[in-house]
Each structure stands twice: as structure tokens, then as C-alpha cells.
Amino acid sequence: MDLLAAIRERGAYANLTLPGLLDQARLDERDAALATELGYGTVRWQGTLDAILERCLDRRPPADLDPPVLDVLRLGAYQILHTRIPAYAAVAATVNLAGSVVGEGPARLVNAVLRKVDRRDLDGWISELTSASRSADDDGRDLSFTELSLRHAHPEWIVRAVAEALGPDVAELGAALAANNERPVVHLVARQMARDDLVSQVGGEPGPWSPYAVRLPSGGSPHSFAEIRARRAGVQDEGSQLMALAVARAAMGDGEPTGWWLDLCAGPGGKAALLAVSAGDDVRILAADRAPHRAHLVAQATSGEPVAVVSADGLAAPWRTGFADRVLVDAPCSGLGALRRRPDARWRRTAQDVTDLAELQRGLLAAGMSAARSGGVVAYVTCSPHKAETVDIVEWALARSGATALDARASLPPEMPFLGAGPYVQLWPHRHGTDAMFLALLRV
């Protein structure tokens, strides 16, 4: 309940808030695991739970309820539909919780509603909800997106965006959405130590794609490791590692090298740190972020490396045009590629957010291309598969410039599967075990 209230009242992020709450509660490992499942699960499945609750409230919108009552109902419905807790026990525990949190009157409503929820399992509810939609549908539209939205707990606009990025294979669309609901494996990066040493010390496994990646088994906090606290290693998705390595590997064109690389949107610094590891001794890196606190994080992540850190807006750059051999534009985006790590993000974001971000993304890519010398390489990266944040932005940039698109697949491991026809690359959790990172490489 504390997690749900924090998200609702303060706009807190579940993945940043829950660990602290668990520490405060001093739960044993078993109870902490259950609390994590209930907290993340309730947040992740919010949209589907609300659709079911609306039917059990006689079509009264759940949002009309007092927010704490709705929190309790979502938590109880999740237990009934998604856990092995017997329904009678889930109802009883939730009603008791409601009595202590919202009072006896609302607790009676909670009891009545949850008993209605228990009349069907999840598949039964999805069947009923989609059947009702089909009966009410007058224009004959395909309802598969509605069913997938309910079955995998994604807003329908995200389902459609993923479908557009993947193509017509509906079976794979289901797999892509399902992967966002799986518990993600923690990825580490060995920056100032040998990867084999990191594997041995944390009990992990080498990542299959990045030579610096280590994947941890389930459970435990990565920040408990001395290597992380000493910043010899960091927490970084393997897909993000590959984006930084691709910048270093891309073939430049003719022109006089300047010896400078630029990370235009560097916070919190993971990619800049890996760029420093990948660069030669004759390369200097400029890492910029508009927000001073994020620039500070970059400075911490790159401490001891040949990286100059500045707090600067990439749209009003203080550096000269054409000064960099390589430029990384890791643009702010919707974050739809990391939904498995941020269970509440899918309900925070809207389609309008994507539209609003596009102007910033175009501006930053144009600024990155301006910063690159003739023959230099610009990498455009987002943690999103949405076409409006990926292909559309790059095609806009290519149409207004003399740049050419390089085949990004050539800068990734040759054994890496499912990279498509190029020239751009879209990674996926269900294909690669990484966040859904997008990569385009442009030579200016």
C-alpha cells in the first residue's frame, strides 16, 4: 500500500521506491519477495485490473472511487487473479487491510467487489471483456489489439506502436508484450576491471553480446557488491552497452581527425564511461547534460577517465561546429523500451508524450550532426521501439542533410541474431534479453 500511495501521491517510480520501503520494513527474504511481487504486479497490471473492477462495480469507473479504496481493490484483485494465494485468503486479508486503511464502510464495498472478481479467472475476464467490446463494436475494427492490451496489461496505443515496429507477426507481438511483464535480469558492466573477475566475484554469467557485460542470477541487490560501490563496475543494460560500443566501432569517412568524441545527452554517465573504456589514448571525450545534477552523476561515473563533463544544453551548445569525430545522441524518449524495469511507466506515458518529445529529439539529432566533423559519425539512440521516436526522426534528419545512413548491424556483434534488414537496428527483450534499444548510425 505504501508503494501504491507513493506512486499516486508523489509521482514516485516503483523501481526506485520499493527497495527503500523494503529496507525500512526489515522483511525477511520470503516476505520481501512476496511484497515485491504484489507491489510490482499490481502496478504493472493496473489497466487490466481496472477494466475488471469496472465490471464488478456495475460499470462505475474505478477512478471515481476514493484513491486509497482503489489501491486496496487493485491489490486484492491482483492477488486473486495472479498469485497462488487462495482466493478466500486474498479476500479476507484485503478486507482486513481495507478496514485498517479506509474504514469499515469502504471495507464492505471491497469485500463485495472482490467476491465478484473471484467469479472468473483472468482468461475468463479477458474473454468477457473482449466479447463485450466485440458486441459494442459498430465499425468492424479488428479487436486483437484490445485483447492483447488486456492480456498483457499495456495501453492499446503502446500495443499498436510495438506492432508497427515488429511487423505483422501477431504471435511475436504477444511475445514482445509478455517480455515486458517478466522480471528483468540485472546486467552489470565491467569498466575498470576484467569481466572474468567480475563474473567470479558476483557469481554472474558473461553477457552474450557485450565483452563487458555480466548478467546476474535472480535476487539480491547489485549495489551490495564492492565492485559496484567502488565504481570499477556499474549497473547497465547490455543493450545500452552495445549502443556505446557501436559508436566506437562505426567506420568514419575521410577527413582530418580531431581527437574529440561527444556524448550529447550523457546523464547519468554509463555510456560515457564505456566510451572512455573503448577510446584510444589519443581520444578525449566531452560529456554534456543539461541538468546539473545529472552532469554530476556523469562526473562520478567517469571519474579517473579522460572525460570532460559540462552542464550544457545540447540545443544551445557552447562547443564549436564540426569539432567531434564521433557523436552519441542518446535522446530523451518515452522509455517504452524499458517497461519491464519500470512497471508503472506504461500508465504514466501517453501517446501525446511521444508527439511532444519528437521536436526535442529532432533538435538534438540536428545538433549532434552539427557537432560532427565532415566524415564523422553520429549515433542516434533511444530506449524505445516507437516509430515516431526512431525511424521517423532519423528519416527527417537524412532528408534535410547530406548525411548517409550506415548499416548499424556492422557495428554490433556478428553473431547477434534478429537484427533485421538494416540499416537501423532495433533490439528487443524477447529476442535479445536487452531493453528495446534503437540504433541508427549516420555519417555526415
LINZI-V782057 format. One record per residue. RES is the residue in one small letter. NEAR is the number of other C-alpha atoms within 12 Angstrom. Layout:
RES,NEAR / RES,NEAR
//
This chain:
m,34 / d,28 / l,35 / l,38 / a,27 / a,25 / i,30 / r,23 / e,15 / r,13 / g,17 / a,23 / y,30 / a,39 / n,30 / l,19 / t,26 / l,32 / p,26 / g,21 / l,23 / l,26 / d,17 / q,13 / a,15 / r,14 / l,17 / d,13 / e,15 / r,13 / d,16 / a,24 / a,21 / l,20 / a,29 / t,32 / e,28 / l,37 / g,39 / y,40 / g,40 / t,40 / v,44 / r,44 / w,39 / q,40 / g,34 / t,38 / l,43 / d,39 / a,36 / i,43 / l,41 / e,28 / r,25 / c,29 / l,26 / d,15 / r,16 / r,16 / p,19 / p,30 / a,22 / d,15 / l,22 / d,21 / p,22 / p,32 / v,36 / l,37 / d,39 / v,48 / l,50 / r,45 / l,44 / g,47 / a,51 / y,41 / q,37 / i,36 / l,37 / h,29 / t,22 / r,15 / i,20 / p,18 / a,27 / y,21 / a,20 / a,32 / v,35 / a,24 / a,26 / t,39 / v,33 / n,24 / l,27 / a,32 / g,22 / s,18 / v,25 / v,26 / g,19 / e,17 / g,17 / p,28 / a,29 / r,23 / l,28 / v,42 / n,34 / a,25 / v,35 / l,41 / r,29 / k,27 / v,38 / d,29 / r,22 / r,22 / d,23 / l,28 / d,21 / g,19 / w,30 / i,28 / s,22 / e,22 / l,32 / t,27 / s,18 / a,18 / s,23 / r,20 / s,14 / a,13 / d,14 / d,11 / d,10 / g,11 / r,13 / d,15 / l,25 / s,26 / f,30 / t,31 / e,32 / l,35 / s,34 / l,37 / r,38 / h,37 / a,42 / h,43 / p,35 / e,28 / w,25 / i,42 / v,38 / r,31 / a,32 / v,37 / a,28 / e,22 / a,33 / l,31 / g,18 / p,14 / d,14 / v,21 / a,16 / e,23 / l,33 / g,29 / a,24 / a,41 / l,41 / a,30 / a,31 / n,40 / n,31 / e,25 / r,26 / p,28 / v,31 / v,33 / h,40 / l,43 / v,48 / a,40 / r,39 / q,26 / m,24 / a,21 / r,29 / d,22 / d,23 / l,35 / v,28 / s,19 / q,22 / v,32 / g,21 / g,28 / e,28 / p,28 / g,33 / p,24 / w,32 / s,37 / p,30 / y,41 / a,39 / v,39 / r,38 / l,30 / p,21 / s,18 / g,20 / g,18 / s,22 / p,31 / h,19 / s,15 / f,24 / a,16 / e,27 / i,26 / r,16 / a,18 / r,30 / r,30 / a,36 / g,40 / v,37 / q,38 / d,41 / e,42 / g,49 / s,45 / q,43 / l,46 / m,50 / a,49 / l,37 / a,43 / v,45 / a,39 / r,27 / a,33 / a,25 / m,31 / g,22 / d,14 / g,19 / e,17 / p,23 / t,23 / g,25 / w,36 / w,44 / l,52 / d,55 / l,52 / c,45 / a,47 / g,35 / p,33 / g,42 / g,42 / k,46 / a,50 / a,46 / l,47 / l,42 / a,37 / v,35 / s,31 / a,28 / g,18 / d,15 / d,14 / v,25 / r,30 / i,42 / l,42 / a,50 / a,43 / d,37 / r,28 / a,20 / p,20 / h,20 / r,24 / a,32 / h,25 / l,27 / v,38 / a,32 / q,27 / a,40 / t,35 / s,25 / g,17 / e,31 / p,28 / v,34 / a,32 / v,37 / v,32 / s,29 / a,27 / d,26 / g,40 / l,27 / a,21 / a,28 / p,18 / w,25 / r,18 / t,21 / g,30 / f,31 / a,38 / d,43 / r,49 / v,54 / l,50 / v,51 / d,46 / a,42 / p,34 / c,37 / s,38 / g,36 / l,46 / g,43 / a,38 / l,44 / r,40 / r,33 / r,33 / p,43 / d,40 / a,34 / r,37 / w,33 / r,29 / r,25 / t,21 / a,26 / q,14 / d,25 / v,30 / t,21 / d,18 / l,27 / a,30 / e,23 / l,26 / q,36 / r,35 / g,27 / l,39 / l,47 / a,39 / a,34 / g,48 / m,44 / s,37 / a,38 / a,41 / r,33 / s,28 / g,31 / g,41 / v,47 / v,53 / a,53 / y,53 / v,50 / t,45 / c,36 / s,40 / p,41 / h,36 / k,33 / a,33 / e,43 / t,44 / v,32 / d,26 / i,35 / v,40 / e,27 / w,22 / a,34 / l,26 / a,15 / r,16 / s,18 / g,18 / a,31 / t,29 / a,32 / l,33 / d,26 / a,39 / r,32 / a,28 / s,33 / l,38 / p,22 / p,14 / e,14 / m,24 / p,20 / f,21 / l,28 / g,21 / a,13 / g,22 / p,24 / y,37 / v,42 / q,45 / l,42 / w,42 / p,37 / h,28 / r,26 / h,27 / g,33 / t,40 / d,39 / a,43 / m,42 / f,49 / l,49 / a,48 / l,50 / l,44 / r,36 / v,36
//
